[in-house]
Amino acid sequence: MRAKAIVAVLLTFVLGFVLFSSTANAESAAADPEKVWVRSSDAGLKSDRKASSETVAVLPFGAELDVLDYENKWYKVSTKDEEEGWIYRGKVSKEPVESSESGEEGLLGDLAASSISADAADSSRSMRGLSPEAKAYAENTGTSEKLQEELDEVLSRQADSAQISEFLKNGEIGEFAP
Amino acid sequence: MKINRVVDELDYKTDNERALMERRTFLRFALPLGLCLASPAYAMDLFKILDPEGKNKDLQKAKGILEGAESIVAGSVDLDYESELAIGEGLALEGFKRYGLSVKNDDLQQYVNLTGNAVARNSNRPTIPYYFVVVNSPLYNAFSCPGGIIFISSALIGNMQDESELACVLAHEVAHVGHKHALKSLKRAKFLEGVGKISETTMKKDEGKKFNSLIGNLQTVLFDKGLDKTMEYEADLTGMETAYRTGYDPQGLIRVLNMLKAKESGANKKGSWFSTHPPLDTRIKKCGQKLSEYPDSGAMARVRKRFVEYRKKL
């Protein structure tokens, strides 16, 4: 009986140790990933841990990056083209980007082939009025010109990348935080 | 349930045979059903392997059910972006009719547009353009149209305290667009079945009427009934994540929900977040649980001063 009890205690200890170490490893991997993936439509690789530093490269959505270091909300990474630099943590994910998440086809590694390119996210490049289909809908439903003009105005409002960066900088938000 | 009914209709000679056949039938259905949830196309391929000549009535019956589900999912999710936006534009026109015209202040509109676009580029769907508009409405409301046109009422902004609260609400709406919740909620969108692209030709004659009917159904979902509560919870959590990734305090969403809770008893509920969204207490609880993932959320930006300046322009 005593031998069985000792074996049971030993097994419990070993099992507990294995479970603890695997959990610890998982936590360590989560806090300190070896790879991250670009999850922002505006991801600049910076020469330093500052948004105001030089932009080494503009990284495409979904790009895989090797993590070299992590310091105060910034990852030091290298790209497939072996460019090194820093990227703010909010621009990347610890999980690969799946095409279903973005909703558009051809985004992974082939932005040019996509019907919606990264540029399209910049609404200044996509200034547009009401689509012909929506105009047809407006006519079919007797929607007034005034309402169509309201929507036209909304669709033609600009928010380009430079304006958004300036906006975040003025508010000291994210990568522009002190 | 249908699987059980089909099994019950089968006539077996002995209990043992019956039990064995039930297990086999269950396995035959379970695998394609599981695959259908993951990928309808794989499930259909498996049906071909299991019953290549289509002789098994039960399998064919199940296949029919799954094919129906597949066409609805494919029809609503695989629309191209331009078509999705065309639907969104139609719905946006109805949004103006229902909730009023935009607030006539360019500075305010651009401020909200910049806040919305700042979070949108870190959202779960950052690769499309987003458009934001503040409308003059006494209702506490915000909603998103497919394709990325997002409305927020003057009353909702007017009762917020800082930019992080605005950013979180806009991120919640962006999340709905990213997850394509409105389109997914159309369970019987006949117009969308087999239609990958909406064009001017599609808008003529009967097809135009179907488009109108589709917009009508979307209005009912977004303006009256509300989206499924699981979609709302998902948008809450995705929105908090998006706001946090951008650099805003994700607790902004919880503060807005608490503000709404305080206003709830005296508010006009029809067509507002009160009637189209799940109970505030549940949302606050779920968002509170999510906060454990953001240990430094208290140190993230709230930006009160700038927000208050623009709020005066309402």
Contacts between the chains, C-beta under 8 A, distances in Angstrom:
chain1	res1	chain2	res2	distance
A	39	B	122	6.9
A	39	B	126	7.3
A	39	B	245	7.5
A	40	B	121	5.6
A	40	B	122	4.9
A	40	B	126	5.9
A	40	B	245	7.8
A	41	B	121	4.5
A	41	B	126	3.8
A	41	B	127	5.6
A	42	B	121	5.0
A	42	B	126	8.0
A	61	B	126	6.7
A	61	B	127	6.0
A	89	B	245	7.7
A	90	B	122	5.7
A	90	B	244	7.4
A	90	B	245	3.7
A	90	B	246	5.9
A	90	B	247	6.2
A	91	B	122	7.0
A	91	B	245	7.7
A	101	B	124	5.8
A	101	B	125	7.3
A	101	B	178	7.9
A	102	B	124	7.9
A	102	B	125	5.7
A	102	B	126	7.6
A	102	B	127	5.5
A	103	B	125	5.0
A	103	B	127	7.9
A	103	B	128	7.6
A	103	B	178	6.7
A	103	B	180	6.4
A	104	B	81	6.7
A	104	B	125	7.9
A	104	B	127	5.6
A	104	B	128	7.4
A	107	B	127	6.2
A	114	B	127	7.5
A	115	B	80	6.3
A	115	B	81	6.2
A	115	B	82	8.0
A	116	B	81	5.2
A	116	B	127	5.3
A	116	B	128	5.5
A	117	B	127	7.6
A	118	B	127	6.1
A	120	B	127	6.7
A	120	B	128	6.3
A	120	B	129	5.9
A	121	B	120	7.6
A	121	B	121	6.1
A	121	B	126	5.8
A	121	B	127	5.2
A	121	B	128	6.2
A	121	B	129	6.0
A	122	B	129	7.2
A	123	B	117	6.8
A	123	B	129	4.0
A	123	B	130	7.0
A	123	B	131	6.8
A	126	B	129	4.8
A	130	B	89	6.0
A	131	B	82	7.1
A	131	B	85	6.7
A	131	B	86	4.9
A	131	B	89	5.8
A	132	B	200	4.9
A	132	B	203	7.9
A	133	B	83	7.8
A	133	B	86	3.8
A	133	B	89	7.5
A	133	B	90	7.7
A	133	B	198	5.5
A	133	B	199	7.0
A	133	B	200	6.3
A	133	B	202	7.4
A	133	B	203	5.4
A	133	B	211	7.5
A	134	B	86	5.6
A	134	B	89	3.5
A	134	B	90	5.5
A	134	B	93	7.0
A	136	B	200	6.3
A	136	B	203	4.0
A	136	B	204	7.9
A	136	B	208	6.5
A	137	B	86	7.9
A	137	B	89	7.5
A	137	B	90	4.4
A	137	B	93	7.1
A	137	B	203	7.0
A	137	B	208	7.7
A	137	B	211	6.3
A	137	B	212	6.7
A	137	B	215	6.8
A	138	B	93	6.0
A	140	B	203	7.6
A	140	B	208	5.5
A	140	B	209	7.8
A	140	B	211	8.0
A	140	B	212	5.9
A	141	B	93	7.7
A	141	B	212	6.2
A	143	B	93	5.1
A	143	B	97	7.5
A	146	B	101	7.9
A	147	B	93	5.5
A	147	B	96	4.9
A	147	B	97	6.7
A	147	B	101	7.9
A	148	B	93	7.1
A	150	B	96	5.4
A	150	B	101	5.8
A	150	B	102	5.8
A	151	B	89	6.3
A	151	B	92	5.4
A	151	B	93	6.0
A	151	B	96	7.0
A	151	B	149	7.8
A	153	B	102	7.2
A	154	B	92	7.3
A	154	B	102	7.1
A	154	B	131	5.0
A	154	B	132	7.8
A	154	B	133	4.6
A	154	B	149	6.6
A	155	B	89	7.7
A	155	B	131	5.7
A	155	B	149	7.6
A	157	B	109	6.7
A	157	B	110	6.9
A	157	B	113	5.3
A	157	B	131	6.4
A	157	B	132	7.9
A	159	B	110	7.9
A	159	B	113	5.1
A	159	B	114	5.6
A	159	B	116	7.9
A	159	B	117	3.9
A	163	B	114	6.3
A	164	B	114	6.1
A	164	B	117	5.6
A	164	B	118	5.1
A	164	B	121	6.9
A	167	B	114	4.5
A	167	B	115	7.6
A	167	B	118	6.1
A	168	B	118	5.8
A	168	B	246	7.7
A	168	B	247	7.0
A	170	B	306	7.3
A	171	B	163	6.6
A	171	B	301	6.1
A	171	B	303	4.5
A	171	B	306	6.0
A	172	B	301	6.3
A	172	B	303	7.8
A	173	B	118	7.4
A	173	B	246	6.7
A	173	B	247	4.1
A	173	B	248	6.5
A	173	B	301	4.3
A	173	B	303	6.7
A	174	B	245	7.9
A	174	B	246	5.4
A	174	B	247	2.5
A	174	B	248	7.9
A	174	B	301	7.3
A	175	B	247	7.0
A	176	B	247	7.5
A	177	B	247	6.0
A	177	B	300	7.8
A	177	B	301	6.3
